[in-house]
Amino acid sequence: MTDAHDTAADSSLRTTGGAPPDDGGSSATEAPIPLLEPREGIPPVIADETALARVIAAFEAGSGPVAVDAERASGYRYGQRAYLVQLRREGAGTALIDPVACPDLSALGDALSGVEWVLHAATQDLPCLREIGMVPTRLFDTELAGRLAGFPRVGLGAMVEGVLGFVLEKGHSAVDWSTRPLPEPWLRYAALDVELLVDLRDALEKELDRQGKLDWARQEFDAIASAPPPEPRKDPWRRTSGMHKVRRRRQLAVVRELWQTRDRIAQRRDVSPGKVLGDAAIVEAALALPANVHALAALNGFGHRVGKRQLEQWQAAVDRAKGLSEAQLPQPGQSVAGPPPPRAWADKDPEAAARLSAARAGVSALAEQLNMPQENLITPDTVRRVCWEPPVVVDAESVAAALAGHGARPWQVEQVTPVLVEALSAKDA
């Protein structure tokens, strides 16, 4: 064990009392210590069923929470699949698993059923873990815990440094994790990501308890663990960067055709869609409505590096959009359930706009008082919905029921209800 890990064992480094550091820096009295090597060294990558069976047995026999992390290849590969899974548990040590070689980790997930999983920014990793059969029944999210506790910087590196007094090397966070074999420095980085995650969890639990927020955090963690997989996004092409420039329906149709063509190609080639064609090029073509391949080639993003065959397939997509009937063209705005955008409230319903303004001010003041981000106190969408269609009779019971109906947790209902009752009942609202 290195000197750094000797120090890690010293619980006096943890922020167990006092407010979170205002600057997000180390709360330890000594200078932060670089964490350079996993305490048992870099474990071998698990890439066959025999080795996986040994890991499953070891982690099932371990004790306490299990730290879990996953590495994706965002920006390099199509989709958000996991290309490395890291785990650490007392009594089992650290394991690095290749989910390409071992694509079904449901047996590992089953072995850890009922065990608390410790993740940082859980909602980012849970979708790719679910794809390989790993679904927690209980979890502790150290990023969310940091938000609720009022830490101004909640990235893993900032939290480990500010709470535990160690510096994590973060140079490999955006590399292509689909690379095989994975270089040793990347594996070291990956192992260190789970090295102190349980230590961080323990320190944050104490801090949340000190602030009287531990039950709030547990409600949030339970909500994440029990949430169903998100529904597929409707009309994902509408999220193309630069869409605000596209106004006419025919141009929208070009964006849709180019986006869908790009997506099919990216999926077939297993590359990031942005590597096939950039969003800026899609928008450029939609605005220009090029008449032929020569006109398309003159646009930004379709220059000399794009081959003739590729240009022809992009022009074909443009031509398909230009050939659609009026009835087949997409509508300018995406139909969404719920209230209109807040900027339109003053014209559509001035009283609702006044309610929203009062509610926002009240929520902001309460969030500042509780030392947490407003969006963690209550989602802006929930506030908008309640303000747009308030209960017929505004009182604590009706407002609490409305908040719960929109998915607010009990602690949020308890904290926010008085603020919204006041905002919805204001004489000038």
QUICORZI-V416458 format. One record per residue. N is the residue number from 1. PSI is psi in whole degrees, -180 to 180 (999 if undefined). D_LAST is the distance of its C-alpha to the last C-alpha in Angstrom with 1 decimal. Layout:
n = {N & N}
psi = {PSI & PSI}
d_last = {D_LAST & D_LAST}
This chain:
n = {1 & 2 & 3 & 4 & 5 & 6 & 7 & 8 & 9 & 10 & 11 & 12 & 13 & 14 & 15 & 16 & 17 & 18 & 19 & 20 & 21 & 22 & 23 & 24 & 25 & 26 & 27 & 28 & 29 & 30 & 31 & 32 & 33 & 34 & 35 & 36 & 37 & 38 & 39 & 40 & 41 & 42 & 43 & 44 & 45 & 46 & 47 & 48 & 49 & 50 & 51 & 52 & 53 & 54 & 55 & 56 & 57 & 58 & 59 & 60 & 61 & 62 & 63 & 64 & 65 & 66 & 67 & 68 & 69 & 70 & 71 & 72 & 73 & 74 & 75 & 76 & 77 & 78 & 79 & 80 & 81 & 82 & 83 & 84 & 85 & 86 & 87 & 88 & 89 & 90 & 91 & 92 & 93 & 94 & 95 & 96 & 97 & 98 & 99 & 100 & 101 & 102 & 103 & 104 & 105 & 106 & 107 & 108 & 109 & 110 & 111 & 112 & 113 & 114 & 115 & 116 & 117 & 118 & 119 & 120 & 121 & 122 & 123 & 124 & 125 & 126 & 127 & 128 & 129 & 130 & 131 & 132 & 133 & 134 & 135 & 136 & 137 & 138 & 139 & 140 & 141 & 142 & 143 & 144 & 145 & 146 & 147 & 148 & 149 & 150 & 151 & 152 & 153 & 154 & 155 & 156 & 157 & 158 & 159 & 160 & 161 & 162 & 163 & 164 & 165 & 166 & 167 & 168 & 169 & 170 & 171 & 172 & 173 & 174 & 175 & 176 & 177 & 178 & 179 & 180 & 181 & 182 & 183 & 184 & 185 & 186 & 187 & 188 & 189 & 190 & 191 & 192 & 193 & 194 & 195 & 196 & 197 & 198 & 199 & 200 & 201 & 202 & 203 & 204 & 205 & 206 & 207 & 208 & 209 & 210 & 211 & 212 & 213 & 214 & 215 & 216 & 217 & 218 & 219 & 220 & 221 & 222 & 223 & 224 & 225 & 226 & 227 & 228 & 229 & 230 & 231 & 232 & 233 & 234 & 235 & 236 & 237 & 238 & 239 & 240 & 241 & 242 & 243 & 244 & 245 & 246 & 247 & 248 & 249 & 250 & 251 & 252 & 253 & 254 & 255 & 256 & 257 & 258 & 259 & 260 & 261 & 262 & 263 & 264 & 265 & 266 & 267 & 268 & 269 & 270 & 271 & 272 & 273 & 274 & 275 & 276 & 277 & 278 & 279 & 280 & 281 & 282 & 283 & 284 & 285 & 286 & 287 & 288 & 289 & 290 & 291 & 292 & 293 & 294 & 295 & 296 & 297 & 298 & 299 & 300 & 301 & 302 & 303 & 304 & 305 & 306 & 307 & 308 & 309 & 310 & 311 & 312 & 313 & 314 & 315 & 316 & 317 & 318 & 319 & 320 & 321 & 322 & 323 & 324 & 325 & 326 & 327 & 328 & 329 & 330 & 331 & 332 & 333 & 334 & 335 & 336 & 337 & 338 & 339 & 340 & 341 & 342 & 343 & 344 & 345 & 346 & 347 & 348 & 349 & 350 & 351 & 352 & 353 & 354 & 355 & 356 & 357 & 358 & 359 & 360 & 361 & 362 & 363 & 364 & 365 & 366 & 367 & 368 & 369 & 370 & 371 & 372 & 373 & 374 & 375 & 376 & 377 & 378 & 379 & 380 & 381 & 382 & 383 & 384 & 385 & 386 & 387 & 388 & 389 & 390 & 391 & 392 & 393 & 394 & 395 & 396 & 397 & 398 & 399 & 400 & 401 & 402 & 403 & 404 & 405 & 406 & 407 & 408 & 409 & 410 & 411 & 412 & 413 & 414 & 415 & 416 & 417 & 418 & 419 & 420 & 421 & 422 & 423 & 424 & 425 & 426 & 427 & 428 & 429}
psi = {133 & 170 & -37 & -40 & -27 & -42 & -35 & -31 & -15 & 106 & -11 & -16 & -21 & 148 & 88 & -5 & 167 & 166 & 157 & 146 & 133 & -32 & 5 & 5 & -175 & 136 & -3 & 154 & -25 & 164 & 146 & 144 & 125 & 131 & 106 & -23 & 136 & 147 & -30 & 16 & -179 & 119 & 156 & 150 & 128 & 118 & 18 & 163 & -33 & -48 & -36 & -40 & -39 & -41 & -43 & -45 & -41 & -43 & -31 & -34 & -9 & -180 & 154 & -172 & 161 & 127 & 134 & 137 & 160 & 145 & 131 & 180 & 48 & 135 & -9 & -43 & 161 & 136 & -171 & 36 & 158 & 138 & -6 & 137 & 129 & 138 & 151 & 135 & 145 & 129 & -14 & -19 & -154 & 141 & 138 & 119 & 133 & 105 & -4 & -45 & -30 & 77 & -15 & 104 & 24 & -32 & -37 & -43 & -42 & -39 & -26 & 11 & 133 & -16 & 142 & 126 & 134 & 117 & 157 & 119 & 63 & -39 & -19 & -36 & -26 & -40 & -44 & -29 & -38 & -36 & -28 & 14 & 15 & 109 & 116 & 150 & -22 & 144 & 164 & 119 & 110 & -29 & -48 & -39 & -41 & -39 & -48 & -32 & -8 & 17 & 132 & -25 & 122 & 13 & 156 & -45 & -45 & -38 & -44 & -40 & -46 & -32 & -41 & -16 & 24 & 151 & 120 & 138 & 122 & 23 & -11 & 19 & -28 & 24 & 172 & 95 & -3 & -7 & 138 & 133 & 155 & 131 & 150 & -43 & -34 & -42 & -38 & -47 & -45 & -42 & -38 & -24 & -27 & -1 & -46 & 16 & -40 & -38 & -42 & -42 & -45 & -43 & -41 & -35 & -44 & -41 & -42 & -40 & -43 & -37 & -3 & 23 & 5 & -41 & -36 & -46 & -43 & -37 & -40 & -43 & -41 & -37 & -40 & -45 & -32 & -5 & 137 & 163 & 143 & 147 & 147 & 139 & 133 & 135 & 60 & -21 & -21 & -12 & 10 & 130 & 131 & 6 & -23 & -18 & -18 & 115 & -40 & 148 & -37 & -38 & -38 & -39 & -36 & -44 & -47 & -46 & -44 & -42 & -47 & -38 & -47 & -41 & -41 & -43 & -45 & -41 & -43 & -38 & -5 & 54 & 160 & 135 & -34 & -23 & -17 & -48 & 132 & 154 & -39 & -37 & -39 & -47 & -40 & -45 & -37 & -40 & -34 & -27 & 60 & 143 & -25 & 179 & -38 & -42 & -37 & -41 & -21 & -9 & 153 & 134 & -12 & 36 & -151 & -20 & -10 & 123 & 165 & -42 & -40 & -43 & -39 & -37 & -34 & -39 & -35 & -39 & -42 & -44 & -36 & -42 & -39 & -22 & -2 & 149 & 166 & -38 & -25 & -8 & 145 & 153 & 152 & -43 & 145 & 126 & 126 & 146 & 148 & -170 & 161 & 172 & 141 & -31 & -19 & -5 & -41 & -36 & -40 & -39 & 88 & -34 & -41 & -39 & -39 & -40 & -44 & -41 & -43 & -40 & -44 & -43 & -42 & -43 & -41 & -45 & -41 & -41 & -40 & -40 & -39 & -5 & 58 & 159 & 145 & -40 & -20 & -25 & -47 & 141 & 141 & -34 & -40 & -44 & -44 & -45 & -43 & -37 & -33 & -40 & 77 & 162 & 152 & -46 & 118 & 109 & 177 & -40 & -45 & -39 & -40 & -41 & -39 & -43 & -46 & -35 & -25 & 10 & 6 & 142 & 160 & -41 & -34 & -42 & -46 & -42 & -41 & -27 & -49 & -37 & -45 & -35 & -45 & -44 & -41 & -20 & -4 & 136 & -32 & 6 & 999}
d_last = {63.7 & 62.8 & 61.7 & 58.1 & 58.2 & 59.9 & 56.9 & 54.5 & 56.0 & 55.2 & 51.9 & 51.5 & 50.1 & 47.0 & 43.8 & 43.7 & 42.2 & 40.0 & 36.9 & 37.2 & 38.8 & 36.3 & 38.3 & 39.0 & 42.7 & 45.3 & 44.8 & 48.5 & 50.7 & 53.1 & 52.7 & 51.3 & 54.2 & 54.7 & 55.0 & 57.7 & 59.3 & 58.4 & 60.2 & 62.5 & 62.8 & 61.5 & 62.0 & 63.6 & 61.4 & 61.5 & 62.6 & 64.6 & 64.4 & 66.9 & 65.1 & 61.8 & 63.3 & 64.3 & 60.8 & 59.3 & 61.8 & 61.1 & 57.4 & 57.6 & 59.9 & 57.7 & 55.5 & 51.9 & 49.0 & 49.9 & 48.6 & 47.9 & 47.3 & 47.9 & 48.8 & 48.0 & 49.2 & 46.0 & 46.9 & 50.5 & 50.5 & 48.7 & 46.1 & 45.1 & 48.1 & 49.5 & 52.7 & 53.1 & 52.0 & 52.4 & 52.5 & 53.5 & 54.2 & 56.1 & 59.7 & 59.3 & 58.7 & 57.1 & 57.6 & 56.9 & 57.0 & 57.4 & 55.4 & 57.2 & 60.5 & 58.9 & 56.2 & 55.8 & 54.6 & 53.5 & 56.4 & 55.0 & 51.5 & 53.1 & 55.0 & 51.8 & 49.9 & 48.3 & 48.8 & 45.7 & 45.4 & 44.2 & 42.7 & 40.9 & 37.9 & 38.9 & 36.9 & 39.0 & 42.3 & 41.7 & 41.9 & 45.3 & 46.5 & 45.6 & 47.7 & 50.8 & 50.3 & 48.6 & 45.5 & 44.6 & 43.7 & 42.4 & 41.3 & 40.2 & 38.4 & 39.2 & 36.8 & 33.8 & 35.2 & 35.3 & 31.6 & 30.6 & 33.0 & 31.5 & 34.4 & 33.5 & 36.2 & 36.7 & 39.4 & 42.5 & 44.6 & 42.1 & 41.6 & 45.3 & 46.0 & 43.2 & 43.8 & 47.5 & 49.0 & 50.5 & 50.2 & 50.1 & 51.7 & 49.1 & 51.3 & 51.6 & 48.1 & 48.1 & 51.7 & 52.9 & 53.3 & 55.1 & 58.1 & 61.1 & 62.7 & 59.9 & 61.1 & 61.7 & 59.2 & 56.4 & 57.5 & 57.6 & 54.0 & 53.0 & 54.7 & 53.1 & 49.6 & 50.2 & 52.5 & 50.1 & 47.1 & 47.9 & 48.4 & 45.0 & 43.5 & 45.2 & 44.0 & 40.3 & 40.5 & 41.6 & 38.9 & 36.2 & 37.8 & 37.9 & 34.2 & 33.4 & 32.2 & 35.2 & 33.9 & 30.8 & 33.2 & 35.3 & 32.5 & 31.7 & 35.5 & 35.9 & 33.1 & 34.9 & 38.3 & 37.2 & 35.2 & 37.1 & 38.2 & 35.6 & 35.8 & 37.5 & 35.1 & 34.7 & 36.1 & 36.8 & 38.2 & 34.8 & 34.5 & 37.4 & 36.8 & 36.2 & 34.8 & 32.2 & 35.2 & 36.2 & 34.6 & 37.2 & 37.8 & 41.5 & 40.9 & 38.6 & 41.6 & 43.8 & 41.5 & 41.6 & 45.4 & 46.2 & 43.9 & 45.4 & 48.9 & 48.4 & 47.1 & 50.2 & 52.5 & 50.8 & 50.9 & 54.6 & 55.5 & 53.3 & 51.9 & 48.4 & 47.1 & 46.5 & 50.3 & 51.0 & 48.7 & 45.9 & 42.4 & 42.9 & 46.0 & 44.2 & 41.6 & 44.3 & 46.3 & 43.3 & 42.6 & 46.3 & 47.3 & 50.9 & 53.7 & 56.2 & 57.2 & 58.3 & 55.0 & 53.2 & 55.6 & 54.6 & 51.0 & 49.8 & 50.2 & 53.0 & 55.7 & 59.3 & 58.6 & 57.5 & 60.5 & 61.4 & 60.8 & 57.3 & 56.5 & 57.7 & 55.4 & 52.4 & 53.4 & 53.9 & 50.3 & 49.2 & 51.5 & 50.2 & 46.7 & 48.1 & 49.9 & 47.0 & 46.1 & 42.7 & 41.7 & 42.6 & 40.4 & 37.3 & 33.9 & 32.1 & 29.1 & 29.5 & 27.9 & 25.7 & 24.1 & 20.4 & 17.4 & 18.3 & 18.6 & 15.4 & 16.8 & 16.6 & 12.9 & 12.0 & 14.8 & 14.6 & 11.0 & 8.6 & 5.5 & 7.4 & 8.1 & 4.9 & 5.2 & 8.7 & 8.9 & 7.8 & 10.1 & 12.7 & 13.0 & 13.4 & 15.9 & 17.7 & 18.2 & 19.5 & 21.7 & 23.2 & 23.8 & 25.6 & 27.4 & 26.8 & 25.3 & 21.7 & 23.0 & 25.3 & 22.8 & 20.8 & 21.2 & 18.6 & 19.2 & 18.3 & 14.9 & 14.3 & 15.7 & 13.7 & 10.3 & 11.9 & 13.3 & 11.8 & 14.3 & 14.6 & 14.7 & 12.6 & 15.2 & 17.4 & 19.9 & 17.9 & 16.0 & 19.4 & 21.0 & 18.6 & 19.4 & 23.0 & 23.1 & 22.2 & 25.0 & 23.6 & 26.4 & 26.5 & 26.2 & 23.1 & 21.6 & 22.6 & 21.3 & 17.9 & 16.8 & 15.8 & 13.7 & 11.8 & 11.6 & 10.0 & 7.4 & 6.9 & 7.2 & 5.2 & 5.5 & 3.8 & 0.0}
